[in-house]
Amino acid sequence: MTKDESSKEREILMVMRKVLASVIKDTTPPQRGLKHPLSGATIEDVRQCLALIAARERELADAAGAIMEQPCYVDDTQAVKTVSLAGLKRKPDA
């Protein structure tokens, strides 16, 4: 697969994922107690589609050598240390 084909496939997958997410948002009832307009089978099909899209996106990223991003949690130790700029003093212009 060429770079252009891979890029186009990633773009298609991204759009498909966004469209499915929009359908989910638009059809989800505003209150939990209300009945969902989609059938249980349709909801499961949408879940499977999203899982397939995610799996293919991972395959394409692995093939491209991209590093997959992972969530960052508050209690995780950070590899980068934050330094306050307030403590730095400017050298006088010579």
C-alpha positions in Angstrom: 0.0 0.0 0.0 1.4 3.4 -1.0 1.6 6.3 1.3 -1.2 8.1 -0.6 -3.5 5.0 -0.3 -2.7 4.7 3.4 -3.4 8.4 4.0 -6.7 8.1 2.1 -7.7 5.1 4.1 -6.9 6.8 7.4 -9.0 9.8 6.3 -11.9 7.5 5.4 -11.7 5.7 8.8 -11.6 9.0 10.7 -14.7 10.3 8.9 -16.6 7.0 9.4 -15.7 7.1 13.1 -16.9 10.8 13.4 -20.1 10.0 11.6 -20.9 7.0 13.8 -20.1 9.1 16.9 -22.5 11.8 15.7 -25.2 9.3 15.0 -24.8 8.0 18.6 -24.9 11.5 20.0 -27.9 12.5 18.0 -30.0 9.4 18.8 -29.0 9.0 22.5 -32.0 10.0 24.6 -31.4 13.1 26.9 -32.5 11.1 30.0 -31.3 7.7 31.0 -34.8 6.3 31.6 -36.0 7.0 28.0 -36.0 4.2 25.4 -33.3 4.4 22.8 -34.6 4.8 19.3 -32.2 2.3 17.9 -32.7 -1.4 18.4 -30.3 -3.4 20.5 -29.0 -5.2 17.4 -28.3 -1.9 15.7 -26.4 -0.6 18.7 -24.3 -3.7 18.8 -23.6 -3.4 15.1 -22.4 0.2 15.6 -20.1 -0.9 18.5 -18.7 -3.6 16.2 -18.1 -1.0 13.4 -16.3 1.3 15.8 -14.2 -1.6 17.1 -13.2 -2.6 13.5 -12.4 1.0 12.7 -10.2 1.3 15.8 -8.4 -2.0 14.9 -7.7 -0.9 11.3 -6.4 2.5 12.5 -4.1 0.6 14.9 -2.9 -1.6 12.0 -2.2 1.4 9.8 -0.4 3.2 12.6 1.8 0.1 13.3 2.6 -0.3 9.6 3.6 3.4 9.5 5.7 3.1 12.6 3.6 5.6 14.5 3.5 5.5 18.3 0.0 5.1 19.6 -1.0 7.7 22.1 -2.1 6.5 25.5 -4.2 8.3 28.1 -2.4 10.3 30.7 -3.8 10.0 34.3 -3.3 12.6 37.1 -1.5 10.1 39.4 1.0 9.0 36.7 4.6 10.1 37.1 5.6 12.4 34.3 8.8 12.0 32.3 8.9 15.8 31.8 9.5 18.1 34.7 7.8 21.5 34.8 10.1 24.5 35.6 8.8 27.8 36.8 9.9 30.8 34.6 9.3 33.2 37.5 12.5 32.1 39.1 14.6 32.8 36.1 16.3 36.2 35.9 17.1 38.0 32.7 20.7 39.1 32.1 21.1 42.8 31.6 21.7 43.8 28.0 25.3 44.6 27.3 
